[in-house]
Amino acid sequence: MLKNGAPKSGSSKQARSILITQPKPESEKSPYFELARKYSIELTFHPFIKLEPIPAREFRRQKIDIASFSAVIFTSRNAIDHFFRMCEEMKVAISQDTKYFCITEAVALYLQKFILYRKRKVFYGADGTNKSMFDVINKHKENERFLYVCSENQQDNDIVGWLKNNRCEYQLAFMYRSVSNNVKEVMETTAFDMICFFTPSGVRSLFDNYPSFSQNSTLIGAFGNNTIKAIEEAGLQVEIKAPAPQAPSMIAALDMFLSDKGKK
């Protein structure tokens, strides 16, 4: 249920019930479940958005020759899924020399589902931030043509701006789009102490479902600069921000937050 009442300071707020706006992990060994056991908290998983694939016939209107790009930028596993789906639909053969630049090691390792990982050139940022990925790209940018695979309605403006400002040859490839999910079934059954967002589209979905949403005492966690920006532009306060040097993932950020609360 949606909480009402006076806002509480994030510095003293306890979080016993947390809503993760992503699908529930398939493996019981997920660090999320370890976190729940460690702090005796209740985690609820419910995706705030769903992704719709852009079919090949529609993608062709973008007039992108995928094979002409020497490097691909991925910021999520979803982007990887849709990139290789599109290549299959369009019967595009990817060069063995193609470089892959990923936002995190976890995203990079996901490439093993589609390629012979050790025989390709795969790079990722040291701490999960855009800056660390830019540092890696900067070492290879001179002779590369970058294809940034992203959602039609959700691009990382920091990445686009960096590529432009550093005079990289690049193009955005829209291979999927995000659509708001119905979240009322979960929001109206539990009073959550915290909601964790991972994309600007997830934030938009909240307001699509509840146009007059008021934060009140609810704590908010956010992953990614664009997500943080979307939350703050909506007039909400972010208590937990990731990635950060000490917290490269949302799980690490939650662990730090809950540990700190436990000491008080």
C-alpha positions as CSV (number, residue, x, y, z in Angstrom):
1,M,0.0,0.0,0.0
2,L,1.2,3.6,-0.5
3,K,2.5,5.1,2.6
4,N,1.2,8.4,4.0
5,G,2.4,10.6,6.8
6,A,5.2,13.0,7.4
7,P,8.6,12.4,5.8
8,K,11.3,10.9,7.9
9,S,14.9,11.7,7.7
10,G,16.9,9.1,5.7
11,S,19.6,9.2,8.3
12,S,17.5,7.5,10.9
13,K,15.1,5.5,8.7
14,Q,15.2,1.7,9.0
15,A,14.4,-0.4,5.9
16,R,12.8,-3.7,6.7
17,S,10.7,-4.1,3.5
18,I,12.4,-3.3,0.2
19,L,10.9,-3.3,-3.3
20,I,13.4,-4.1,-6.0
21,T,12.0,-2.9,-9.4
22,Q,13.5,-5.8,-11.3
23,P,12.5,-9.4,-11.9
24,K,13.1,-11.9,-9.2
25,P,16.5,-13.7,-9.6
26,E,16.2,-17.2,-10.8
27,S,18.9,-18.6,-8.6
28,E,18.4,-19.0,-4.9
29,K,22.2,-18.2,-4.6
30,S,21.6,-14.7,-5.7
31,P,23.4,-12.1,-3.5
32,Y,20.0,-10.5,-3.0
33,F,18.8,-13.5,-1.0
34,E,22.0,-13.6,1.0
35,L,21.4,-9.9,1.8
36,A,17.9,-10.7,3.0
37,R,19.1,-13.4,5.3
38,K,22.0,-11.3,6.6
39,Y,19.8,-8.4,7.7
40,S,16.4,-10.3,8.2
41,I,14.7,-8.0,5.7
42,E,11.9,-8.7,3.2
43,L,12.7,-8.2,-0.4
44,T,10.0,-8.0,-3.0
45,F,10.8,-8.2,-6.8
46,H,8.5,-6.6,-9.4
47,P,9.7,-5.2,-12.7
48,F,8.4,-1.7,-13.2
49,I,9.1,-1.9,-17.0
50,K,8.9,-4.5,-19.7
51,L,11.0,-4.5,-22.8
52,E,9.5,-4.9,-26.3
53,P,11.9,-5.9,-29.1
54,I,12.1,-3.7,-32.2
55,P,11.7,-6.1,-35.1
56,A,14.3,-6.2,-37.9
57,R,11.9,-4.7,-40.4
58,E,11.5,-1.6,-38.2
59,F,15.2,-1.5,-37.3
60,R,16.1,-1.2,-41.0
61,R,14.5,2.2,-41.1
62,Q,17.5,3.4,-38.9
63,K,19.7,2.5,-41.9
64,I,22.5,1.1,-39.7
65,D,25.0,-1.4,-41.2
66,I,25.8,-3.3,-38.0
67,A,28.8,-5.1,-39.6
68,S,30.5,-1.8,-40.4
69,F,31.1,-1.0,-36.7
70,S,34.3,-2.2,-35.1
71,A,33.2,-1.7,-31.5
72,V,29.9,-2.1,-29.6
73,I,28.9,-0.5,-26.2
74,F,26.7,-2.4,-23.8
75,T,25.3,-1.1,-20.6
76,S,23.0,-4.0,-19.8
77,R,22.4,-7.7,-20.4
78,N,19.2,-6.7,-22.2
79,A,21.2,-4.7,-24.7
80,I,23.3,-7.8,-25.4
81,D,20.3,-10.0,-25.8
82,H,18.7,-7.7,-28.4
83,F,21.9,-7.0,-30.2
84,F,22.5,-10.7,-31.0
85,R,18.8,-11.2,-31.6
86,M,18.9,-8.5,-34.2
87,C,22.1,-9.9,-35.8
88,E,20.3,-13.2,-36.1
89,E,17.2,-11.8,-37.6
90,M,19.1,-9.7,-40.1
91,K,21.6,-12.5,-40.8
92,V,24.6,-10.3,-39.9
93,A,27.9,-11.9,-39.3
94,I,29.9,-10.2,-36.5
95,S,33.7,-9.9,-37.1
96,Q,36.0,-11.9,-34.9
97,D,37.9,-8.6,-34.3
98,T,34.9,-6.7,-33.0
99,K,35.6,-5.0,-29.6
100,Y,33.0,-5.0,-26.8
101,F,32.9,-2.3,-24.2
102,C,30.7,-3.0,-21.2
103,I,29.6,-1.0,-18.1
104,T,30.5,-3.8,-15.6
105,E,32.3,-7.1,-15.5
106,A,29.0,-8.9,-14.9
107,V,27.6,-7.5,-18.2
108,A,30.9,-8.4,-20.0
109,L,30.8,-12.0,-18.7
110,Y,27.2,-12.3,-20.0
111,L,28.7,-12.1,-23.5
112,Q,29.9,-15.7,-23.0
113,K,26.3,-16.7,-23.8
114,F,26.9,-15.5,-27.4
115,I,30.6,-15.4,-28.2
116,L,33.8,-17.3,-27.4
117,Y,34.8,-14.9,-24.7
118,R,38.5,-15.4,-24.6
119,K,39.0,-15.1,-28.3
120,R,37.2,-11.7,-28.5
121,K,38.2,-8.4,-27.2
122,V,36.1,-7.5,-24.2
123,F,36.6,-4.5,-22.0
124,Y,34.7,-3.2,-18.9
125,G,35.0,-0.4,-16.4
126,A,36.8,-1.1,-13.1
127,D,34.0,0.0,-10.8
128,G,30.8,0.0,-12.8
129,T,30.7,3.8,-13.3
130,N,30.5,5.5,-16.7
131,K,33.8,7.2,-16.0
132,S,35.6,3.9,-15.6
133,M,34.2,2.7,-18.8
134,F,35.2,5.9,-20.6
135,D,38.7,5.4,-19.3
136,V,38.8,2.1,-21.1
137,I,37.2,3.3,-24.3
138,N,39.6,6.3,-24.3
139,K,42.5,3.9,-24.8
140,H,41.0,2.4,-27.9
141,K,38.9,5.1,-29.5
142,E,41.2,6.4,-32.3
143,N,40.4,3.8,-35.0
144,E,37.1,2.5,-33.8
145,R,33.5,3.0,-35.0
146,F,31.2,2.6,-32.0
147,L,27.7,1.2,-32.0
148,Y,25.9,2.1,-28.8
149,V,23.0,-0.4,-28.4
150,C,20.2,1.1,-26.3
151,S,16.5,1.5,-25.8
152,E,14.5,3.7,-28.2
153,N,13.3,5.7,-25.2
154,Q,16.2,5.3,-22.8
155,Q,19.7,6.3,-23.6
156,D,22.5,7.2,-21.2
157,N,23.1,10.9,-21.9
158,D,26.5,10.8,-20.2
159,I,27.7,8.1,-22.7
160,V,26.3,10.0,-25.7
161,G,27.8,13.2,-24.5
162,W,31.2,11.7,-23.9
163,L,31.3,10.1,-27.3
164,K,30.4,13.3,-28.9
165,N,32.7,15.5,-26.9
166,N,35.6,13.1,-27.5
167,R,35.0,13.1,-31.2
168,C,34.3,9.4,-31.4
169,E,32.7,8.0,-34.5
170,Y,29.5,6.5,-33.2
171,Q,25.9,5.8,-33.8
172,L,23.0,4.9,-31.5
173,A,21.2,1.6,-32.4
174,F,17.6,1.3,-31.0
175,M,16.9,-2.4,-30.8
176,Y,14.2,-2.4,-28.1
177,R,11.9,-0.1,-26.2
178,S,10.7,0.0,-22.6
179,V,7.1,0.1,-21.6
180,S,5.6,0.8,-18.2
181,N,4.3,-2.2,-16.2
182,N,1.2,-2.3,-14.0
183,V,2.7,-1.9,-10.5
184,K,-0.4,-1.3,-8.5
185,E,-0.9,-5.0,-7.6
186,V,2.3,-4.9,-5.6
187,M,2.3,-1.3,-4.4
188,E,-1.1,-1.6,-2.9
189,T,-0.5,-4.8,-1.0
190,T,2.7,-3.9,1.0
191,A,3.9,-0.8,2.7
192,F,7.5,-0.6,1.5
193,D,10.2,1.2,3.5
194,M,12.3,1.5,0.4
195,I,12.0,1.3,-3.4
196,C,15.1,0.7,-5.6
197,F,15.1,1.9,-9.2
198,F,17.5,0.9,-12.0
199,T,16.4,3.0,-15.0
200,P,14.7,6.3,-15.7
201,S,11.9,4.3,-17.4
202,G,11.3,2.6,-14.0
203,V,10.8,6.0,-12.4
204,R,8.5,7.0,-15.2
205,S,6.5,3.8,-14.7
206,L,5.9,4.8,-11.1
207,F,4.3,8.1,-12.1
208,D,2.4,6.5,-15.0
209,N,0.8,4.3,-12.3
210,Y,0.6,7.0,-9.7
211,P,0.7,10.5,-11.2
212,S,0.4,12.2,-7.8
213,F,2.9,9.9,-6.0
214,S,4.3,11.4,-2.9
215,Q,7.5,10.0,-1.3
216,N,6.6,10.7,2.3
217,S,8.6,8.3,4.5
218,T,9.7,6.0,1.6
219,L,13.4,5.7,1.1
220,I,14.7,5.5,-2.5
221,G,17.7,3.8,-4.0
222,A,18.9,4.4,-7.5
223,F,21.4,2.8,-9.8
224,G,23.0,4.9,-12.5
225,N,23.4,8.7,-13.0
226,N,20.5,8.9,-15.4
227,T,18.2,7.1,-12.9
228,I,19.3,9.4,-10.1
229,K,18.7,12.4,-12.3
230,A,15.2,11.2,-13.2
231,I,14.3,10.7,-9.6
232,E,15.6,14.1,-8.5
233,E,13.8,15.8,-11.4
234,A,10.6,14.1,-10.2
235,G,11.0,15.9,-6.9
236,L,12.1,12.9,-4.9
237,Q,15.1,12.4,-2.6
238,V,17.6,9.6,-3.3
239,E,19.0,8.0,-0.2
240,I,21.2,5.3,-1.8
241,K,23.2,5.9,-4.9
242,A,25.1,3.4,-7.0
243,P,27.4,2.6,-8.6
244,A,30.1,4.2,-6.4
245,P,33.7,3.4,-5.7
246,Q,32.8,1.5,-2.5
247,A,29.5,0.2,-4.0
248,P,29.7,-0.9,-7.6
249,S,26.3,-2.6,-7.5
250,M,22.9,-2.0,-5.9
251,I,23.5,-5.0,-3.7
252,A,26.8,-3.6,-2.4
253,A,25.1,-0.2,-1.8
254,L,22.2,-1.8,0.1
255,D,24.7,-3.8,2.1
256,M,26.6,-0.7,3.2
257,F,23.3,1.1,4.0
258,L,21.9,-1.7,6.1
259,S,25.2,-2.3,7.8
260,D,25.4,1.4,8.8
261,K,21.8,1.4,10.1
262,G,22.6,-1.7,12.2
263,K,25.4,0.1,14.0
264,K,23.1,2.9,15.1
